[in-house]
Amino acid sequence: MYRAEKRGGINGLVVSHSAVDMFSMTIIENSRHRDGSIYRNKAFEGHFCITNRDETRLEPMMFSEPTDCRPSWETCSMHSACAMMQIFSLKLAKIPIDNDCIQLYGYIAVRDDLDKLLNYVVNYSRDNPIIMQQGDLIEMTGPKRGISMCCSVLLEFDMRIKKGEQERDDLQLIDGAIDYIGLITATFPFTKRINGDCGAVDITLARVYWAVEATIQVIISDVQSGFNLYLSSLCFVSDVWKEIQLFNGPIGESCGLRRYVVAVSLDTWMHLKLKVGQKGSNHYVERYCSFKAINHGCSSQQILGELASISMKVTWSTLLD
């Protein structure tokens, strides 16, 4: 691992590689969704209600600006940071050998102690699968809010490879559930493999100690011509910088990107990394914007470029509000 100063600037910053341990994660016995065994498994009774398939209703706690009669949330001492899970990446590690590209769909979600409902990290329908090759990162569509790790976190997954007109012809990539126990989940980023019937997914995550939610909102305006945009978040976790890919794709007109929620250790810096390049060109302009993690509050920064104007707003909140 490469180390960097906790409060250091961007110059010379080197992002660490995760500790890689390719031993497979232990999938809970009788936790498959497709054969219904997970719904009959009594091991889940009393803690997680697996039969409840509702999505979490909780949102990040995004407060309005302070007024004369209400103190600034930035000085709030009532609400504190807590342990949170951060999933840094999901990689399509293995697919059937006779496939160069696949159509992937399904979901990966977590349940925590806040409401025990599904908080989707990945969610793609069969009608709108993603085209992928072995080794590609699976673009995350969530989480909707931060993931509490004060107690156990259940990771549920059911992902399939679309093969034909009928769902019965599809291949099962991974299916099941894994339990992460809060106190024994590593606080440094680590990678494990989830093996399935027709492939495998590598998941990189960590338990972030004393963390707050960073809700990232990006608005792109004044687009002069189409361009490619790469957006990621760099967070300081257990003395290393770790990168989370948020967006990687073309921009053709003024728009707002989806909202991103990232766990960041209190009083550390989060850097947003942007790479902008014209379509058809291998040349990218790279820029960074830095935000310090606090209990509550928000801050904004704007990048004015030749191709577009990019506005970034980060709102800070705690899970225990």
C-alpha positions as CSV (number, residue, x, y, z in Angstrom):
1,M,0.0,0.0,0.0
2,Y,1.0,3.6,-0.6
3,R,0.5,6.1,2.2
4,A,-0.3,9.8,2.1
5,E,-0.7,12.5,4.7
6,K,-4.2,12.6,6.1
7,R,-4.5,16.4,5.4
8,G,-2.2,16.5,2.5
9,G,-2.9,18.2,-0.8
10,I,-3.4,16.6,-4.2
11,N,0.1,17.0,-5.5
12,G,1.9,13.7,-5.3
13,L,-1.2,11.8,-4.1
14,V,-1.0,8.1,-4.9
15,V,-4.0,5.9,-4.6
16,S,-3.5,2.6,-2.9
17,H,-4.3,-0.8,-4.3
18,S,-6.5,-2.9,-2.1
19,A,-5.3,-5.9,-0.1
20,V,-6.3,-8.7,-2.4
21,D,-7.4,-12.1,-0.9
22,M,-9.0,-14.2,-3.6
23,F,-10.4,-16.7,-1.1
24,S,-14.1,-16.9,-1.9
25,M,-16.6,-15.3,0.5
26,T,-18.7,-17.8,2.4
27,I,-22.2,-17.6,1.0
28,I,-24.8,-18.4,3.6
29,E,-26.2,-21.9,3.2
30,N,-29.8,-22.0,1.8
31,S,-29.8,-18.3,0.8
32,R,-30.6,-18.6,-2.9
33,H,-33.4,-16.4,-4.3
34,R,-34.1,-18.3,-7.4
35,D,-35.1,-21.5,-5.6
36,G,-36.7,-19.7,-2.8
37,S,-34.5,-21.2,-0.1
38,I,-33.6,-17.8,1.4
39,Y,-37.2,-17.1,2.2
40,R,-37.5,-20.4,4.1
41,N,-34.2,-20.1,6.0
42,K,-35.0,-19.7,9.7
43,A,-31.5,-18.3,10.3
44,F,-32.8,-14.9,9.1
45,E,-35.8,-14.8,11.4
46,G,-35.7,-12.2,14.2
47,H,-33.0,-10.0,12.6
48,F,-33.6,-9.5,8.9
49,C,-37.1,-10.0,7.4
50,I,-36.0,-11.4,4.1
51,T,-39.5,-11.7,2.8
52,N,-39.9,-7.9,2.9
53,R,-38.6,-6.8,-0.5
54,D,-39.2,-3.1,0.0
55,E,-36.5,-0.6,-0.7
56,T,-35.2,1.5,2.2
57,R,-37.3,4.7,2.6
58,L,-34.5,6.6,4.4
59,E,-32.6,9.3,2.5
60,P,-29.4,11.0,3.5
61,M,-30.0,13.8,6.0
62,M,-29.6,16.9,3.9
63,F,-30.4,19.9,6.0
64,S,-31.1,23.4,4.8
65,E,-29.0,26.4,5.4
66,P,-28.9,27.8,9.0
67,T,-31.0,30.9,9.9
68,D,-30.9,33.5,12.7
69,C,-33.0,31.3,14.9
70,R,-31.2,28.0,14.1
71,P,-27.5,27.3,14.7
72,S,-25.3,26.1,11.9
73,W,-25.3,22.3,11.5
74,E,-21.5,22.6,11.0
75,T,-21.2,23.3,14.8
76,C,-23.6,20.6,15.8
77,S,-22.4,18.4,18.6
78,M,-25.6,16.4,19.1
79,H,-25.1,14.1,16.2
80,S,-21.9,12.2,15.8
81,A,-20.2,10.0,13.2
82,C,-20.4,6.2,13.3
83,A,-19.0,3.1,11.7
84,M,-20.2,2.7,8.1
85,M,-19.6,0.3,5.2
86,Q,-18.2,1.6,2.0
87,I,-18.2,-0.5,-1.1
88,F,-15.4,0.8,-3.4
89,S,-15.9,-1.3,-6.4
90,L,-17.6,-4.4,-7.9
91,K,-15.7,-6.2,-10.7
92,L,-16.9,-8.8,-13.1
93,A,-14.1,-11.3,-12.4
94,K,-15.2,-14.4,-14.3
95,I,-17.7,-15.2,-17.0
96,P,-18.3,-18.3,-19.2
97,I,-15.3,-18.8,-21.3
98,D,-17.2,-18.8,-24.6
99,N,-18.5,-15.3,-24.0
100,D,-16.6,-12.1,-25.0
101,C,-19.4,-9.8,-24.0
102,I,-22.4,-10.5,-21.8
103,Q,-25.7,-8.7,-21.0
104,L,-25.8,-8.5,-17.2
105,Y,-28.8,-7.7,-15.0
106,G,-30.0,-8.2,-11.4
107,Y,-29.2,-6.6,-8.1
108,I,-26.7,-6.4,-5.2
109,A,-28.2,-4.8,-2.1
110,V,-27.4,-4.4,1.6
111,R,-29.6,-4.5,4.7
112,D,-28.4,-2.7,7.9
113,D,-29.8,-2.1,11.4
114,L,-31.4,1.3,10.5
115,D,-34.5,-0.1,8.8
116,K,-33.5,-3.6,7.6
117,L,-34.9,-2.9,4.1
118,L,-33.0,-3.2,0.8
119,N,-30.5,-0.5,0.0
120,Y,-29.5,-1.2,-3.6
121,V,-25.9,-0.9,-4.6
122,V,-26.5,-2.3,-8.1
123,N,-30.0,-2.7,-9.7
124,Y,-30.5,-3.4,-13.4
125,S,-33.7,-4.9,-14.9
126,R,-33.7,-7.6,-17.5
127,D,-35.2,-5.2,-20.0
128,N,-32.3,-2.8,-19.5
129,P,-29.1,-4.9,-18.9
130,I,-25.6,-3.6,-19.0
131,I,-23.1,-4.9,-21.7
132,M,-19.9,-6.0,-20.0
133,Q,-16.7,-7.9,-20.6
134,Q,-14.7,-9.9,-18.1
135,G,-12.6,-7.6,-15.9
136,D,-14.9,-4.6,-16.3
137,L,-16.2,-2.7,-13.2
138,I,-19.9,-3.0,-12.6
139,E,-21.3,0.5,-12.5
140,M,-22.9,1.0,-9.1
141,T,-26.4,2.6,-9.0
142,G,-26.3,3.2,-5.2
143,P,-26.4,3.1,-2.3
144,K,-29.4,5.4,-1.7
145,R,-28.0,6.4,1.7
146,G,-25.0,5.5,3.9
147,I,-24.7,1.9,5.2
148,S,-24.6,1.7,9.0
149,M,-22.1,-0.8,10.4
150,C,-22.9,-0.5,14.1
151,C,-24.2,-4.1,13.8
152,S,-24.2,-6.7,11.1
153,V,-24.8,-5.9,7.5
154,L,-26.4,-8.4,5.1
155,L,-25.3,-8.4,1.5
156,E,-27.9,-9.9,-0.9
157,F,-27.3,-10.6,-4.6
158,D,-29.1,-12.1,-7.5
159,M,-27.4,-11.4,-10.8
160,R,-27.9,-13.2,-14.1
161,I,-26.6,-13.2,-17.7
162,K,-29.2,-12.7,-20.3
163,K,-29.1,-15.4,-23.0
164,G,-32.3,-15.5,-24.9
165,E,-35.9,-14.3,-25.3
166,Q,-37.0,-16.1,-22.1
167,E,-35.8,-15.7,-18.6
168,R,-35.5,-19.4,-18.1
169,D,-32.7,-19.5,-20.7
170,D,-30.6,-17.1,-18.7
171,L,-27.4,-18.1,-16.8
172,Q,-27.1,-17.5,-13.0
173,L,-23.9,-15.4,-12.3
174,I,-24.2,-15.1,-8.5
175,D,-27.1,-15.7,-6.1
176,G,-27.2,-15.7,-2.3
177,A,-26.4,-13.6,0.8
178,I,-23.3,-12.9,2.9
179,D,-23.3,-11.6,6.5
180,Y,-20.7,-9.0,7.5
181,I,-20.2,-8.7,11.2
182,G,-19.4,-5.1,12.1
183,L,-16.7,-5.5,14.7
184,I,-14.6,-8.0,12.8
185,T,-14.9,-6.4,9.3
186,A,-11.6,-4.9,8.3
187,T,-11.2,-1.1,8.5
188,F,-8.8,-1.2,5.5
189,P,-10.0,-1.8,2.0
190,F,-9.9,-5.4,1.0
191,T,-11.1,-7.5,-1.9
192,K,-12.9,-10.8,-1.8
193,R,-14.5,-13.0,-4.5
194,I,-18.1,-14.0,-4.7
195,N,-18.2,-17.2,-6.8
196,G,-21.4,-18.3,-8.5
197,D,-22.7,-20.9,-10.9
198,C,-21.5,-19.1,-14.1
199,G,-18.9,-16.7,-13.0
200,A,-17.7,-14.5,-10.1
201,V,-17.7,-10.9,-8.8
202,D,-14.9,-9.3,-6.9
203,I,-16.1,-6.9,-4.2
204,T,-13.8,-4.3,-2.5
205,L,-15.0,-2.8,0.7
206,A,-14.1,-1.6,4.2
207,R,-15.7,-0.6,7.5
208,V,-15.0,3.1,7.7
209,Y,-14.5,4.2,11.3
210,W,-16.1,7.4,12.6
211,A,-17.7,8.1,9.2
212,V,-20.2,10.7,7.9
213,E,-22.3,10.7,4.7
214,A,-21.1,12.8,1.8
215,T,-24.0,13.4,-0.7
216,I,-22.5,14.4,-4.0
217,Q,-24.5,16.3,-6.6
218,V,-23.1,17.3,-10.0
219,I,-24.7,19.7,-12.5
220,I,-23.3,20.1,-16.0
221,S,-24.3,23.2,-17.9
222,D,-23.3,25.4,-20.8
223,V,-22.2,22.4,-22.8
224,Q,-20.4,23.6,-26.0
225,S,-19.9,20.2,-27.6
226,G,-20.1,16.5,-26.6
227,F,-17.4,15.1,-24.4
228,N,-16.4,12.2,-22.2
229,L,-16.5,12.6,-18.4
230,Y,-14.8,10.5,-15.7
231,L,-15.8,11.3,-12.1
232,S,-14.5,9.6,-9.0
233,S,-14.2,10.2,-5.3
234,L,-10.9,9.8,-3.4
235,C,-11.3,9.1,0.3
236,F,-8.7,8.6,3.1
237,V,-9.3,5.1,4.7
238,S,-6.9,3.6,7.2
239,D,-4.0,5.7,6.2
240,V,-4.4,5.2,2.4
241,W,-6.2,7.0,-0.3
242,K,-8.9,4.9,-2.1
243,E,-10.8,5.8,-5.3
244,I,-14.5,5.1,-6.0
245,Q,-15.6,5.4,-9.6
246,L,-18.8,7.4,-9.7
247,F,-19.4,8.1,-13.4
248,N,-17.7,7.2,-16.7
249,G,-19.4,8.0,-19.9
250,P,-20.4,10.5,-22.6
251,I,-22.1,13.9,-22.0
252,G,-24.0,15.4,-24.9
253,E,-26.1,18.1,-23.3
254,S,-26.7,20.0,-20.0
255,C,-27.8,17.6,-17.3
256,G,-27.5,16.6,-13.7
257,L,-25.8,13.3,-12.8
258,R,-27.5,11.0,-10.3
259,R,-26.9,11.6,-6.6
260,Y,-23.9,9.8,-5.1
261,V,-23.5,8.9,-1.4
262,V,-20.1,8.1,0.0
263,A,-18.8,7.3,3.5
264,V,-16.0,9.6,4.6
265,S,-14.1,9.6,7.9
266,L,-14.8,12.8,9.9
267,D,-12.2,15.6,9.7
268,T,-10.5,14.0,6.6
269,W,-10.5,15.3,3.1
270,M,-12.5,13.9,0.2
271,H,-11.2,14.8,-3.3
272,L,-13.4,14.7,-6.4
273,K,-11.4,13.8,-9.4
274,L,-12.7,14.8,-12.9
275,K,-11.2,13.9,-16.3
276,V,-12.7,15.6,-19.3
277,G,-11.9,14.9,-22.9
278,Q,-13.4,15.5,-26.3
279,K,-15.0,12.6,-28.0
280,G,-12.6,10.6,-30.2
281,S,-9.6,12.0,-28.4
282,N,-7.2,10.3,-26.0
283,H,-6.3,13.6,-24.3
284,Y,-8.0,14.3,-21.0
285,V,-7.9,17.4,-18.8
286,E,-7.7,16.3,-15.1
287,R,-9.0,18.4,-12.3
288,Y,-9.5,17.9,-8.5
289,C,-11.9,19.6,-6.0
290,S,-11.4,19.1,-2.3
291,F,-14.0,19.0,0.5
292,K,-13.4,18.5,4.2
293,A,-15.7,16.0,6.0
294,I,-17.8,17.6,8.8
295,N,-20.9,16.6,10.8
296,H,-23.4,18.8,8.9
297,G,-23.3,21.5,6.3
298,C,-22.6,21.8,2.6
299,S,-20.1,23.4,0.2
300,S,-20.0,23.9,-3.5
301,Q,-17.3,24.3,-6.2
302,Q,-17.4,25.0,-9.9
303,I,-15.1,24.2,-12.8
304,L,-15.4,26.4,-15.8
305,G,-14.0,24.7,-18.9
306,E,-14.0,25.1,-22.6
307,L,-16.5,22.3,-23.1
308,A,-18.8,22.9,-20.2
309,S,-19.4,24.2,-16.7
310,I,-19.4,21.6,-14.0
311,S,-20.9,22.5,-10.6
312,M,-20.3,20.2,-7.6
313,K,-22.1,20.3,-4.2
314,V,-21.3,18.1,-1.3
315,T,-23.7,17.9,1.7
316,W,-22.5,16.3,4.9
317,S,-24.7,14.4,7.3
318,T,-24.7,11.6,9.9
319,L,-26.6,8.4,10.0
320,L,-27.8,8.9,13.5
321,D,-29.7,12.2,13.0
